[in-house]
Amino acid sequence: MTYLLDTDVVISHLNNKALLSLSFTTPPAMSVISYAETLYDIQKSKYHERKNQFTALIQDMSISVLPIDKRIVTQYITIKLALEEKGVKLQDFDLLIAATAIEHDLTLVTGNKKHFNRIKNLRMA
């Protein structure tokens, strides 16, 4: 594992707006947060067949779904406190995704680089 897929990249792929075009040398991962956000997006849309596409994407790319553990929670708190000191607010789900990438030493694949670049020690592609 080298990459963590952000929710926006997965949803864009499913909507055929932007295909995952990185050539992964190892299977990527996704946070359980991105997994939940993607399933929620599918359920609220009128395109419920995308759930099958999502399942196939996970299987075809051998994507690991990473849980939230105590190390990630500790990293999340560190990130949130540092950003609050600077007066920066980001959504908790985004902070948990970033914390997952940092704790697992993964590069976050996201279309929201401007959004995430305020987080120290987070690598992005």
MMTF fields as JSON, N, C-alpha, C and O atoms, coordinates in Angstrom:
{
  "mmtfVersion": "1.0.0",
  "mmtfProducer": "UNKNOWN",
  "numBonds": 499,
  "numAtoms": 500,
  "numGroups": 125,
  "numChains": 1,
  "numModels": 1,
  "chainsPerModel": [1],
  "groupsPerChain": [125],
  "chainIdList": ["A"],
  "bondAtomList": [4, 2, 8, 6, 12, 10, 16, 14, 20, 18, 24, 22, 28, 26, 32, 30, 36, 34, 40, 38, 44, 42, 48, 46, 52, 50, 56, 54, 60, 58, 64, 62, 68, 66, 72, 70, 76, 74, 80, 78, 84, 82, 88, 86, 92, 90, 96, 94, 100, 98, 104, 102, 108, 106, 112, 110, 116, 114, 120, 118, 124, 122, 128, 126, 132, 130, 136, 134, 140, 138, 144, 142, 148, 146, 152, 150, 156, 154, 160, 158, 164, 162, 168, 166, 172, 170, 176, 174, 180, 178, 184, 182, 188, 186, 192, 190, 196, 194, 200, 198, 204, 202, 208, 206, 212, 210, 216, 214, 220, 218, 224, 222, 228, 226, 232, 230, 236, 234, 240, 238, 244, 242, 248, 246, 252, 250, 256, 254, 260, 258, 264, 262, 268, 266, 272, 270, 276, 274, 280, 278, 284, 282, 288, 286, 292, 290, 296, 294, 300, 298, 304, 302, 308, 306, 312, 310, 316, 314, 320, 318, 324, 322, 328, 326, 332, 330, 336, 334, 340, 338, 344, 342, 348, 346, 352, 350, 356, 354, 360, 358, 364, 362, 368, 366, 372, 370, 376, 374, 380, 378, 384, 382, 388, 386, 392, 390, 396, 394, 400, 398, 404, 402, 408, 406, 412, 410, 416, 414, 420, 418, 424, 422, 428, 426, 432, 430, 436, 434, 440, 438, 444, 442, 448, 446, 452, 450, 456, 454, 460, 458, 464, 462, 468, 466, 472, 470, 476, 474, 480, 478, 484, 482, 488, 486, 492, 490, 496, 494],
  "bondOrderList": [1, 1, 1, 1, 1, 1, 1, 1, 1, 1, 1, 1, 1, 1, 1, 1, 1, 1, 1, 1, 1, 1, 1, 1, 1, 1, 1, 1, 1, 1, 1, 1, 1, 1, 1, 1, 1, 1, 1, 1, 1, 1, 1, 1, 1, 1, 1, 1, 1, 1, 1, 1, 1, 1, 1, 1, 1, 1, 1, 1, 1, 1, 1, 1, 1, 1, 1, 1, 1, 1, 1, 1, 1, 1, 1, 1, 1, 1, 1, 1, 1, 1, 1, 1, 1, 1, 1, 1, 1, 1, 1, 1, 1, 1, 1, 1, 1, 1, 1, 1, 1, 1, 1, 1, 1, 1, 1, 1, 1, 1, 1, 1, 1, 1, 1, 1, 1, 1, 1, 1, 1, 1, 1, 1],
  "groupList": [{"groupName": "MET", "atomNameList": ["N", "CA", "C", "O"], "elementList": ["N", "C", "C", "O"], "formalChargeList": [0, 0, 0, 0], "bondAtomList": [1, 0, 2, 1, 3, 2], "bondOrderList": [1, 1, 2], "singleLetterCode": "M", "chemCompType": "L-PEPTIDE LINKING"}, {"groupName": "THR", "atomNameList": ["N", "CA", "C", "O"], "elementList": ["N", "C", "C", "O"], "formalChargeList": [0, 0, 0, 0], "bondAtomList": [1, 0, 2, 1, 3, 2], "bondOrderList": [1, 1, 2], "singleLetterCode": "T", "chemCompType": "L-PEPTIDE LINKING"}, {"groupName": "TYR", "atomNameList": ["N", "CA", "C", "O"], "elementList": ["N", "C", "C", "O"], "formalChargeList": [0, 0, 0, 0], "bondAtomList": [1, 0, 2, 1, 3, 2], "bondOrderList": [1, 1, 2], "singleLetterCode": "Y", "chemCompType": "L-PEPTIDE LINKING"}, {"groupName": "LEU", "atomNameList": ["N", "CA", "C", "O"], "elementList": ["N", "C", "C", "O"], "formalChargeList": [0, 0, 0, 0], "bondAtomList": [1, 0, 2, 1, 3, 2], "bondOrderList": [1, 1, 2], "singleLetterCode": "L", "chemCompType": "L-PEPTIDE LINKING"}, {"groupName": "ASP", "atomNameList": ["N", "CA", "C", "O"], "elementList": ["N", "C", "C", "O"], "formalChargeList": [0, 0, 0, 0], "bondAtomList": [1, 0, 2, 1, 3, 2], "bondOrderList": [1, 1, 2], "singleLetterCode": "D", "chemCompType": "L-PEPTIDE LINKING"}, {"groupName": "VAL", "atomNameList": ["N", "CA", "C", "O"], "elementList": ["N", "C", "C", "O"], "formalChargeList": [0, 0, 0, 0], "bondAtomList": [1, 0, 2, 1, 3, 2], "bondOrderList": [1, 1, 2], "singleLetterCode": "V", "chemCompType": "L-PEPTIDE LINKING"}, {"groupName": "ILE", "atomNameList": ["N", "CA", "C", "O"], "elementList": ["N", "C", "C", "O"], "formalChargeList": [0, 0, 0, 0], "bondAtomList": [1, 0, 2, 1, 3, 2], "bondOrderList": [1, 1, 2], "singleLetterCode": "I", "chemCompType": "L-PEPTIDE LINKING"}, {"groupName": "SER", "atomNameList": ["N", "CA", "C", "O"], "elementList": ["N", "C", "C", "O"], "formalChargeList": [0, 0, 0, 0], "bondAtomList": [1, 0, 2, 1, 3, 2], "bondOrderList": [1, 1, 2], "singleLetterCode": "S", "chemCompType": "L-PEPTIDE LINKING"}, {"groupName": "HIS", "atomNameList": ["N", "CA", "C", "O"], "elementList": ["N", "C", "C", "O"], "formalChargeList": [0, 0, 0, 0], "bondAtomList": [1, 0, 2, 1, 3, 2], "bondOrderList": [1, 1, 2], "singleLetterCode": "H", "chemCompType": "L-PEPTIDE LINKING"}, {"groupName": "ASN", "atomNameList": ["N", "CA", "C", "O"], "elementList": ["N", "C", "C", "O"], "formalChargeList": [0, 0, 0, 0], "bondAtomList": [1, 0, 2, 1, 3, 2], "bondOrderList": [1, 1, 2], "singleLetterCode": "N", "chemCompType": "L-PEPTIDE LINKING"}, {"groupName": "LYS", "atomNameList": ["N", "CA", "C", "O"], "elementList": ["N", "C", "C", "O"], "formalChargeList": [0, 0, 0, 0], "bondAtomList": [1, 0, 2, 1, 3, 2], "bondOrderList": [1, 1, 2], "singleLetterCode": "K", "chemCompType": "L-PEPTIDE LINKING"}, {"groupName": "ALA", "atomNameList": ["N", "CA", "C", "O"], "elementList": ["N", "C", "C", "O"], "formalChargeList": [0, 0, 0, 0], "bondAtomList": [1, 0, 2, 1, 3, 2], "bondOrderList": [1, 1, 2], "singleLetterCode": "A", "chemCompType": "L-PEPTIDE LINKING"}, {"groupName": "PHE", "atomNameList": ["N", "CA", "C", "O"], "elementList": ["N", "C", "C", "O"], "formalChargeList": [0, 0, 0, 0], "bondAtomList": [1, 0, 2, 1, 3, 2], "bondOrderList": [1, 1, 2], "singleLetterCode": "F", "chemCompType": "L-PEPTIDE LINKING"}, {"groupName": "PRO", "atomNameList": ["N", "CA", "C", "O"], "elementList": ["N", "C", "C", "O"], "formalChargeList": [0, 0, 0, 0], "bondAtomList": [1, 0, 2, 1, 3, 2], "bondOrderList": [1, 1, 2], "singleLetterCode": "P", "chemCompType": "L-PEPTIDE LINKING"}, {"groupName": "GLU", "atomNameList": ["N", "CA", "C", "O"], "elementList": ["N", "C", "C", "O"], "formalChargeList": [0, 0, 0, 0], "bondAtomList": [1, 0, 2, 1, 3, 2], "bondOrderList": [1, 1, 2], "singleLetterCode": "E", "chemCompType": "L-PEPTIDE LINKING"}, {"groupName": "GLN", "atomNameList": ["N", "CA", "C", "O"], "elementList": ["N", "C", "C", "O"], "formalChargeList": [0, 0, 0, 0], "bondAtomList": [1, 0, 2, 1, 3, 2], "bondOrderList": [1, 1, 2], "singleLetterCode": "Q", "chemCompType": "L-PEPTIDE LINKING"}, {"groupName": "ARG", "atomNameList": ["N", "CA", "C", "O"], "elementList": ["N", "C", "C", "O"], "formalChargeList": [0, 0, 0, 0], "bondAtomList": [1, 0, 2, 1, 3, 2], "bondOrderList": [1, 1, 2], "singleLetterCode": "R", "chemCompType": "L-PEPTIDE LINKING"}, {"groupName": "GLY", "atomNameList": ["N", "CA", "C", "O"], "elementList": ["N", "C", "C", "O"], "formalChargeList": [0, 0, 0, 0], "bondAtomList": [1, 0, 2, 1, 3, 2], "bondOrderList": [1, 1, 2], "singleLetterCode": "G", "chemCompType": "PEPTIDE LINKING"}],
  "groupTypeList": [0, 1, 2, 3, 3, 4, 1, 4, 5, 5, 6, 7, 8, 3, 9, 9, 10, 11, 3, 3, 7, 3, 7, 12, 1, 1, 13, 13, 11, 0, 7, 5, 6, 7, 2, 11, 14, 1, 3, 2, 4, 6, 15, 10, 7, 10, 2, 8, 14, 16, 10, 9, 15, 12, 1, 11, 3, 6, 15, 4, 0, 7, 6, 7, 5, 3, 13, 6, 4, 10, 16, 6, 5, 1, 15, 2, 6, 1, 6, 10, 3, 11, 3, 14, 14, 10, 17, 5, 10, 3, 15, 4, 12, 4, 3, 3, 6, 11, 11, 1, 11, 6, 14, 8, 4, 3, 1, 3, 5, 1, 17, 9, 10, 10, 8, 12, 9, 16, 6, 10, 9, 3, 16, 0, 11],
  "groupIdList": [1, 2, 3, 4, 5, 6, 7, 8, 9, 10, 11, 12, 13, 14, 15, 16, 17, 18, 19, 20, 21, 22, 23, 24, 25, 26, 27, 28, 29, 30, 31, 32, 33, 34, 35, 36, 37, 38, 39, 40, 41, 42, 43, 44, 45, 46, 47, 48, 49, 50, 51, 52, 53, 54, 55, 56, 57, 58, 59, 60, 61, 62, 63, 64, 65, 66, 67, 68, 69, 70, 71, 72, 73, 74, 75, 76, 77, 78, 79, 80, 81, 82, 83, 84, 85, 86, 87, 88, 89, 90, 91, 92, 93, 94, 95, 96, 97, 98, 99, 100, 101, 102, 103, 104, 105, 106, 107, 108, 109, 110, 111, 112, 113, 114, 115, 116, 117, 118, 119, 120, 121, 122, 123, 124, 125],
  "secStructList": [7, 7, 3, 3, 3, 7, 2, 2, 2, 2, 2, 2, 2, 2, 6, 6, 1, 1, 7, 7, 7, 7, 7, 7, 1, 1, 7, 7, 3, 3, 3, 2, 2, 2, 2, 2, 2, 2, 2, 2, 2, 2, 2, 2, 1, 1, 7, 6, 6, 2, 2, 2, 2, 2, 2, 2, 2, 2, 2, 2, 6, 6, 7, 3, 3, 3, 7, 7, 7, 2, 2, 2, 2, 2, 2, 2, 2, 2, 2, 2, 2, 2, 2, 2, 2, 6, 6, 7, 7, 7, 7, 2, 2, 2, 2, 2, 2, 2, 2, 2, 2, 2, 2, 6, 6, 7, 3, 3, 3, 7, 1, 7, 2, 2, 2, 2, 6, 6, 1, 6, 6, 7, 7, 5, 7],
  "xCoordList": [0.837, 0.0, 0.879, 1.795, 0.592, 1.32, 0.37, 0.735, -0.846, -1.802, -3.091, -3.547, -3.667, -4.984, -5.899, -5.616, -6.982, -7.913, -8.889, -9.535, -8.993, -9.966, -11.336, -11.444, -12.359, -13.738, -14.009, -14.641, -13.535, -13.846, -13.31, -13.939, -12.167, -11.566, -12.392, -12.607, -12.847, -13.652, -15.0, -15.436, -15.657, -16.968, -16.838, -17.682, -15.792, -15.578, -15.374, -15.879, -14.637, -14.428, -15.763, -16.034, -16.589, -17.886, -18.819, -19.666, -18.663, -19.487, -18.877, -19.39, -17.783, -17.062, -16.591, -16.38, -16.425, -15.933, -14.413, -13.826, -13.802, -12.337, -11.973, -12.229, -11.393, -11.03, -9.754, -8.867, -9.677, -8.442, -7.367, -7.394, -6.436, -5.459, -4.056, -3.145, -3.875, -2.555, -2.251, -3.131, -1.033, -0.603, -0.085, 1.004, -0.853, -0.487, 0.415, 0.088, 1.55, 2.445, 1.997, 2.303, 1.271, 0.66, -0.797, -1.138, -1.658, -3.069, -3.241, -2.601, -4.094, -4.336, -5.256, -5.775, -5.439, -6.346, -7.343, -7.196, -8.354, -9.291, -9.682, -9.737, -9.946, -10.407, -11.838, -12.599, -12.194, -13.581, -14.502, -15.682, -13.969, -14.738, -15.086, -16.235, -14.114, -14.378, -15.324, -16.174, -15.171, -16.074, -17.512, -18.422, -17.711, -19.051, -19.586, -20.751, -18.744, -19.186, -19.587, -20.562, -18.84, -19.148, -20.467, -21.305, -20.656, -21.927, -23.103, -24.172, -22.912, -23.969, -24.307, -25.48, -23.288, -23.5, -24.271, -25.156, -23.929, -24.629, -26.089, -26.983, -26.333, -27.7, -28.589, -29.769, -28.033, -28.866, -29.097, -30.008, -28.271, -28.434, -29.499, -29.98, -29.853, -30.821, -30.128, -30.781, -28.801, -28.02, -27.547, -26.35, -28.483, -28.149, -27.292, -26.642, -27.286, -26.445, -24.961, -24.115, -24.645, -23.24, -22.67, -21.453, -23.553, -23.061, -22.307, -21.273, -22.822, -22.129, -20.802, -19.806, -20.793, -19.552, -18.523, -17.339, -18.995, -18.119, -17.53, -16.332, -18.377, -17.916, -16.892, -15.874, -17.169, -16.242, -14.914, -13.85, -14.978, -13.76, -12.885, -11.675, -13.497, -12.753, -12.118, -10.959, -12.875, -12.344, -11.277, -10.216, -11.548, -10.623, -9.276, -8.233, -9.304, -8.064, -7.495, -6.465, -8.163, -7.753, -7.582, -6.603, -8.55, -8.496, -8.765, -9.757, -7.863, -8.062, -8.85, -8.573, -9.831, -10.585, -10.008, -10.115, -9.392, -8.697, -9.617, -10.276, -9.673, -10.523, -9.884, -8.703, -10.686, -10.191, -9.75, -10.535, -8.499, -8.015, -7.522, -7.629, -6.989, -6.559, -5.44, -5.407, -4.523, -3.438, -3.995, -3.532, -4.981, -5.59, -6.356, -6.322, -7.042, -7.765, -6.783, -7.05, -5.661, -4.644, -4.103, -3.934, -3.831, -3.347, -4.411, -4.091, -5.668, -6.79, -6.827, -6.969, -6.699, -6.733, -5.56, -5.733, -4.384, -3.195, -3.414, -3.126, -3.917, -4.173, -5.222, -5.034, -6.314, -7.421, -6.973, -7.3, -6.226, -5.747, -4.79, -4.864, -3.894, -2.945, -3.678, -3.324, -4.687, -5.455, -6.283, -6.397, -6.863, -7.655, -6.8, -7.265, -5.534, -4.619, -4.412, -4.178, -4.495, -4.32, -5.647, -5.674, -6.745, -8.056, -8.593, -9.473, -8.064, -8.477, -9.454, -9.199, -10.571, -11.56, -11.68, -11.843, -11.597, -11.86, -12.846, -12.934, -13.583, -14.56, -13.858, -12.783, -14.497, -13.913, -13.628, -12.6, -14.517, -14.271, -12.981, -12.204, -12.756, -11.528, -10.298, -9.259, -10.423, -9.302, -9.016, -7.856, -10.052, -9.854, -9.213, -8.38, -9.596, -8.976, -7.497, -6.641, -7.199, -5.805, -5.013, -3.877, -5.6, -4.93, -4.632, -3.588, -5.541, -5.333, -4.136, -3.293, -4.064, -2.935, -1.612, -0.636, -1.582, -0.347, 0.07, 1.233, -0.856, -0.528, -0.091, 0.719, -0.612, -0.235, 0.875, 1.244, 1.401, 2.473, 2.082, 2.844, 0.874, 0.332, 0.218, 0.091, 0.264, 0.038, -1.444, -2.016, -2.069, -3.496, -3.718, -3.17, -4.52, -4.893, -6.208, -7.246, -6.159, -7.328, -7.383, -6.362, -8.58, -8.778, -8.894, -9.069, -8.796, -8.954, -7.621, -7.55, -6.583, -5.261, -5.257, -4.644, -5.937, -5.985, -6.62, -6.224, -7.582, -8.304, -7.399, -7.374, -6.665, -5.86, -4.452, -3.784, -3.98, -2.579, -2.281, -1.126, -3.277, -3.073, -2.68, -2.409, -2.65, -2.344, -0.872, -0.416, -0.151, 1.286, 1.539, 0.792, 2.594, 3.06, 2.149, 2.293, 1.222, 0.337, 0.863, 0.975, 1.185, 1.616, 0.388, -0.551, 0.415, -0.723, -0.265, 0.84, -1.145, -0.913, -2.156, -2.208],
  "yCoordList": [-1.187, 0.0, 1.247, 1.378, 2.138, 3.392, 4.583, 5.684, 4.361, 5.445, 5.217, 4.088, 6.342, 6.341, 7.165, 8.333, 6.575, 7.26, 8.108, 7.617, 9.382, 10.267, 10.027, 9.542, 10.37, 10.163, 10.799, 10.183, 12.027, 12.741, 12.022, 12.053, 11.38, 10.669, 9.433, 9.138, 8.724, 7.517, 7.886, 7.257, 8.9, 9.313, 9.845, 9.552, 10.62, 11.108, 9.949, 9.968, 8.947, 7.756, 7.075, 6.708, 6.907, 6.248, 7.067, 6.509, 8.382, 9.268, 9.501, 10.302, 8.804, 8.939, 10.359, 10.74, 11.146, 12.509, 12.526, 13.289, 11.703, 11.61, 10.191, 9.763, 9.49, 8.106, 8.049, 8.892, 7.051, 6.83, 6.451, 5.361, 7.345, 7.125, 6.844, 6.586, 6.891, 6.582, 5.112, 4.258, 4.838, 3.456, 3.012, 3.408, 2.204, 1.765, 0.543, -0.438, 0.611, -0.547, -1.527, -2.718, -1.009, -1.85, -1.433, -0.302, -2.307, -1.935, -0.731, -0.664, 0.211, 1.37, 1.004, -0.11, 1.967, 1.79, 2.935, 3.917, 2.789, 3.877, 3.804, 2.723, 4.948, 5.0, 4.492, 4.621, 3.921, 3.516, 4.735, 4.594, 5.923, 7.17, 7.385, 7.681, 7.242, 7.389, 6.31, 6.559, 5.12, 4.016, 4.394, 4.227, 4.901, 5.3, 6.477, 6.477, 7.478, 8.642, 8.246, 8.767, 7.333, 6.885, 6.124, 6.367, 5.205, 4.466, 5.404, 5.226, 6.396, 7.382, 8.133, 8.309, 8.569, 9.293, 8.438, 8.933, 7.154, 6.233, 6.083, 6.136, 5.896, 5.686, 6.906, 6.762, 8.105, 9.302, 9.656, 10.419, 9.102, 9.381, 8.47, 7.54, 8.756, 7.891, 6.75, 5.953, 6.668, 5.661, 4.56, 4.417, 3.796, 2.765, 1.644, 0.91, 1.505, 0.467, 0.774, -0.096, 1.998, 2.348, 1.603, 1.514, 1.07, 0.27, -0.946, -1.326, -1.554, -2.685, -2.243, -2.963, -1.054, -0.512, -0.287, -0.583, 0.238, 0.513, -0.785, -0.869, -1.785, -3.095, -3.683, -4.231, -3.566, -4.08, -3.323, -3.925, -2.008, -1.199, -1.67, -1.833, -1.885, -2.348, -3.708, -3.94, -4.598, -5.933, -5.892, -6.497, -5.185, -5.144, -4.522, -4.967, -3.492, -2.812, -3.344, -2.862, -4.332, -4.901, -3.813, -3.802, -2.9, -1.776, -2.276, -2.959, -1.923, -2.225, -1.089, 0.081, -1.423, -0.417, -0.385, -1.354, 0.753, 0.875, 1.416, 2.436, 0.745, 1.206, 2.375, 2.678, 3.016, 4.056, 3.357, 2.646, 3.561, 2.967, 4.082, 5.263, 3.704, 4.701, 5.598, 6.786, 5.05, 5.871, 6.947, 8.087, 6.579, 7.539, 8.604, 9.781, 8.196, 9.164, 10.153, 11.354, 9.661, 10.538, 11.511, 12.694, 11.036, 11.893, 12.927, 14.091, 12.5, 13.398, 14.553, 15.713, 14.227, 15.26, 16.222, 17.435, 15.698, 16.533, 17.491, 18.683, 16.973, 17.802, 18.869, 20.043, 18.457, 19.387, 20.519, 21.681, 20.188, 21.218, 22.181, 23.391, 21.659, 22.515, 23.466, 24.641, 22.963, 23.814, 24.845, 25.99, 24.443, 25.387, 26.543, 27.681, 26.251, 27.314, 28.347, 29.521, 27.919, 28.817, 29.401, 30.198, 29.009, 29.49, 28.812, 29.35, 27.627, 26.887, 25.796, 25.027, 25.735, 24.686, 23.79, 24.26, 22.493, 21.491, 20.5, 20.345, 19.833, 18.858, 17.689, 17.257, 17.187, 16.084, 14.863, 14.211, 14.542, 13.386, 13.575, 12.633, 14.787, 15.056, 14.92, 14.42, 15.367, 15.241, 13.78, 13.393, 12.972, 11.539, 10.845, 9.954, 11.249, 10.696, 11.086, 10.246, 12.346, 12.803, 12.071, 11.658, 11.91, 11.204, 9.76, 9.22, 9.14, 7.768, 7.71, 6.821, 8.653, 8.692, 8.876, 8.181, 9.8, 10.077, 8.868, 8.465, 8.299, 7.168, 5.923, 5.144, 5.729, 4.561, 4.896, 4.062, 6.124, 6.579, 6.418, 5.888, 6.891, 6.793, 8.18, 9.18, 8.231, 9.46, 9.543, 8.609, 10.661, 10.853, 11.262, 12.265, 10.487, 10.807, 11.569, 10.996, 12.862, 13.722, 14.788, 15.186, 15.233, 16.372, 17.654, 18.735, 17.533, 18.675, 19.074, 19.282, 19.178, 19.5, 20.836, 20.963, 21.818, 23.132, 23.008, 23.691, 22.15, 21.914, 21.241, 21.643, 20.227, 19.419, 19.967, 19.531, 20.909, 21.321, 22.09, 22.435, 22.361, 23.037, 22.06, 22.465, 20.774, 19.749, 19.363, 18.879, 19.588, 19.304, 17.8, 16.984, 17.459, 16.066, 15.185, 13.963, 15.778, 14.999, 15.069, 16.15, 13.905, 13.828, 13.65, 12.933, 14.323, 14.239, 13.986, 14.356, 13.343, 13.115, 13.549, 13.455],
  "zCoordList": [0.0, 0.0, 0.0, 0.812, -0.901, -0.973, -0.999, -0.586, -1.485, -1.682, -0.904, -0.725, -0.443, 0.182, -0.717, -0.984, -1.18, -2.078, -1.279, -0.354, -1.638, -1.001, -1.628, -2.754, -0.892, -1.328, -2.684, -3.543, -2.883, -4.129, -5.359, -6.417, -5.232, -6.361, -6.715, -7.891, -5.702, -5.929, -6.544, -7.508, -5.99, -6.505, -7.937, -8.784, -8.208, -9.579, -10.54, -11.662, -10.099, -10.934, -11.233, -12.376, -10.21, -10.399, -11.287, -11.985, -11.261, -12.094, -13.469, -14.251, -13.768, -15.04, -15.311, -16.463, -14.245, -14.433, -14.508, -15.275, -13.727, -13.733, -13.334, -12.209, -14.241, -13.955, -13.135, -13.275, -12.288, -11.54, -12.545, -13.117, -12.752, -13.811, -13.291, -14.078, -11.981, -11.452, -11.663, -11.555, -11.955, -12.101, -10.736, -10.321, -10.056, -8.717, -8.8, -9.468, -8.12, -8.069, -6.992, -7.049, -6.018, -4.987, -4.869, -5.217, -4.393, -4.266, -3.333, -2.284, -3.709, -2.85, -1.688, -1.603, -0.808, 0.327, 0.336, -0.391, 1.17, 1.417, 2.887, 3.474, 3.466, 4.848, 4.916, 3.957, 6.043, 6.246, 6.132, 5.809, 6.396, 6.246, 4.771, 4.446, 3.888, 2.448, 1.951, 1.096, 2.488, 2.135, 2.491, 1.679, 3.702, 4.153, 3.343, 2.947, 3.096, 2.325, 0.905, 0.364, 0.308, -1.048, -1.081, -1.95, -0.139, -0.087, 0.16, -0.424, 1.016, 1.265, -0.025, -0.354, -0.746, -2.0, -3.003, -3.702, -3.065, -3.972, -3.556, -4.4, -2.261, -1.773, -1.995, -2.316, -1.826, -1.985, -3.453, -3.775, -4.342, -5.769, -6.36, -5.71, -7.595, -8.275, -9.008, -9.682, -8.878, -9.595, -8.644, -8.396, -8.123, -7.142, -7.728, -6.983, -9.054, -9.669, -9.482, -9.692, -9.092, -8.853, -7.649, -7.486, -6.808, -5.687, -6.22, -5.671, -7.287, -7.91, -8.527, -8.453, -9.135, -9.696, -8.585, -8.747, -7.466, -6.328, -5.779, -5.511, -5.617, -5.141, -6.108, -5.686, -7.405, -8.423, -8.389, -8.53, -8.204, -8.123, -6.964, -7.118, -5.818, -4.643, -4.914, -4.569, -5.528, -5.823, -6.914, -6.764, -8.003, -9.139, -8.779, -9.257, -7.935, -7.555, -6.24, -5.767, -5.652, -4.352, -3.298, -2.552, -3.247, -2.311, -0.894, -0.639, 0.024, 1.443, 2.074, 1.809, 2.907, 3.648, 5.062, 5.814, 5.409, 6.684, 7.77, 7.567, 8.925, 10.021, 10.776, 10.603, 11.608, 12.505, 13.789, 14.417, 14.172, 15.415, 16.348, 16.019, 17.493, 18.49, 17.97, 18.291, 17.172, 16.613, 15.686, 15.696, 14.895, 13.97, 14.747, 14.389, 15.803, 16.64, 17.266, 17.298, 17.758, 18.347, 17.303, 17.596, 16.101, 15.015, 14.632, 14.393, 14.575, 14.277, 15.279, 14.893, 16.566, 17.607, 17.433, 17.552, 17.157, 16.938, 15.772, 15.879, 14.671, 13.485, 13.79, 13.471, 14.405, 14.674, 15.597, 15.355, 16.657, 17.583, 16.885, 17.103, 16.049, 15.32, 14.374, 14.274, 13.69, 12.77, 13.525, 13.089, 14.66, 15.459, 15.956, 16.018, 16.317, 16.754, 15.659, 15.947, 14.409, 13.262, 12.787, 11.85, 13.428, 13.019, 11.773, 11.101, 11.457, 10.263, 10.66, 11.587, 9.957, 10.213, 8.99, 7.864, 9.237, 8.211, 8.8, 10.018, 7.933, 8.403, 9.08, 8.664, 10.137, 10.899, 10.034, 10.215, 9.098, 8.232, 7.43, 7.272, 6.926, 6.171, 7.064, 6.632, 8.302, 9.237, 9.557, 9.694, 9.676, 9.928, 8.724, 8.891, 7.529, 6.317, 6.276, 5.997, 6.552, 6.577, 7.659, 7.424, 8.826, 9.923, 9.538, 9.902, 8.809, 8.335, 7.392, 7.507, 6.466, 5.524, 6.264, 5.981, 7.2, 7.937, 8.771, 8.741, 9.502, 10.385, 9.624, 10.127, 8.43, 7.626, 6.623, 5.796, 6.702, 5.813, 4.339, 3.53, 4.019, 2.666, 2.04, 2.747, 0.73, -0.023, -0.344, -0.906, 0.013, -0.235, -1.685, -2.144, -2.403, -3.779, -3.697, -3.365, -4.0, -3.833, -4.916, -5.478, -5.189, -6.069, -5.266, -5.828, -3.952, -3.042, -2.406, -1.195, -3.203, -2.652, -1.912, -0.852, -2.468, -1.816, -0.434, 0.51, -0.335, 0.911, 1.947, 3.11, 1.521, 2.438, 2.671, 3.608, 1.849, 1.972, 3.251, 3.503, 4.048, 5.333, 6.436, 7.566, 6.101, 7.098, 6.983, 5.947, 8.062, 8.112, 7.993, 8.533, 7.285, 7.121, 6.274, 6.287, 5.544, 4.676, 3.245, 2.668, 2.679, 1.279, 0.397, 0.745, -0.758, -1.676, -3.101, -3.499, -3.856, -5.285, -6.026, -7.252]
}
